[in-house]
Amino acid sequence: MTPNAASGPSRRKFLASTAVATAAVAGGMPLLSACGGSEGGSRDGTTSGKDAQKLLPAYVAGNVVTPDIPSKNGSAVGFTGKLDLADLKTSVPEKLGKGGRVTVMSPFWGSPPKEDNAYYKAMNDLIGVDVVWQNQDGNTYDQKLGAVLASSEVPDVVVVPGWNMTGKIPSAIIGKFADLGPYLSGDAVKEYPNLAAIPTDAWQRSLFGGKLLGLPMPSSYVSGILPLYRQDIFEKEGYEVPRSCDEFMALAKEATNAKARRWACLDMKWTALNAFGVLSGNEKSLGWNEVDGKVINRIETEEYLEALEWTRKLFAAGVVHPDAHLGKSNAVDPGPKFAAGEFLVYNQDISQWWSRTAEQATQNPGFRIWGMDFFGHDGGDPTLWAQNPASIFAFVNKKASKSVIRDVLAVANVTAAPYGTKEYMATNYGVEGTHYTVKDGVPTKTDQGNIDVMNAYVMVASPAATIAHPDFPEVAKGQVEWQQRMGAFTRKPTFYGMQITEPARYTNLSNDFEQLEDDIVRGRKKISDMQQAVSDWRSKGGDELRDWYKKLLDDNGAAAG
């Protein structure tokens, strides 16, 4: 197993899993009856501009390790060389932990390991902190999170994914968690060099209620989801990679042969939205943008309707695999049928570029998957929109003592160590010989490693977006270069990077749109149904929310860059 993430080592495997993708989409209503406290801090809005500059940690680029491929156009950094354990660098020369006990509640996907496992022991010894994990089922984490934040028994550290920040959760975050500014703002962060090397954009996302509250997981702002295609079949059949929507449709019709059980693709809605330059819908604030002095939402644009219509035409043409007609494309693992050649293109997290390559390497050596560049719908350059630079955060209990906060930061300074360091290997792989072995410069987890070294310490903080695959360096190179090419066409929307808390009365305003999108592209609803839904959205609060965003913009200014 190798690091397979553009958004931080080991993180994307959680985001790419069916369980987490479902959780991210579903959102769910948190069980939070009482939230926050009487402490100060705005319960909605954002912090940016000069106010943010006072709170943000100073950025000091790390110099312990030099990547083989530096970041460009918002891409991850890339490592393509073999791993030499004897050459691993040390980024934390002395323990910063003072031996205290820290409880951490975090989402967990899979079966949690035993509490006294060798990985936990080794990490705690490395850091100098006794971390005690309170792992919770990631699939129902929103419910547990709401209940805990509504109680008086909040752990020392609570991990909150961005997709769980619904309902009253953001207000609870502001009321329940400690201000880390005195420890990290400005030059104070230099006491923790690996935290100082986290990009400023990721820290900007960690501002809640006018304070620096979160420890972030940085991610590349280039789209983390892309069209993946069977490069080997394309080459065998002489197919050209399409550069417009018309070319894609023509290819799809040529490649589809239902009698031979081959279809062109799965649901291509994500690619369509990018081809038509539609704002991101991953997070509510990213769906808004200022155009000619007016704040508009993605659902109000012609491009949005055109993207849905084009996707609908793919379904209507019979070129979409039958599995995708049944519902959401992520409901069933597409891997086996993709490997069997039943479809040639699908949208998925960039991590699957590596994971599909790795799983087919021995049983299907001719198999080659590659990333398709986004194209403009008319054959021109695409207009792409940046994703937020951090999506998961760790918070420290407001009641925590200074010594506990210092111990938490000691943990984060180790887990944010860059690839190529001893601390990175310990965090992501565990103990050599017990949790992983290295052969020909490629680290591989043992069975025990796959049990113990799972979504734990990596959830506290992580380094700048990194891609490294010593086993398939050509994939790592391809992933980073894809991000660099697409990054050249990626723009930051008006509210990029801002941690925005909308007024609670608008929480459920847009809940039904994704289901309506899926119904339209599958022919169960019409474009006119979306137009009516947008009209209803405006009258039920959309126009009021627009005014709220406009005031936010007037008061705080737009995102930089």
ABEGO torsion letter per residue (X at the ends): XBBABAAEBGAAAAAABAAAAAAAAAGEBBBBABBEBABBEBABEBBBEAAAAAABBBBBBBAABBBABBBBGGBBBBBABBBBAAABBBABABBABAGBBBBBBBBBBEBBBBAABAAAAAAAAAAGBBBBBBBBBAAAAAAAAAAAAABABBBABBBBBAAABBEAAAAAAAAABBBAAAAABEAAAAABAAAAABBAAAAAAABBGGBBABBBBBBBABBABBBBBBAAAAAAAGBBBBABAAAAAAAAAAABBAAAGBBABBBAAAAAAAAAGBBBAABAAAABBBBGGBBBBAAABAAAAAAAAAAAAAAAAGABBAAAAAEBAAABBAAAAAAAGABABBBBBAAAAAAAAAAAAAABAABBBBBBBBBBAAGBBBBBBBBBABABBBBBBAABBAAAAAAAAAAAAAAABBBGBAAAAAAAAEBBGAABBBBGGBBBBBAAAAAABBGBAAAABBBBBBBBBAABAAAAAAAAAAAAAAAAABBBBAABGBBBBBBAAAAAAAAAAAAAAAAAAAGABBAAAAAAAAAAAAAAGAAAAAAAAAAAAAAAEBBBX
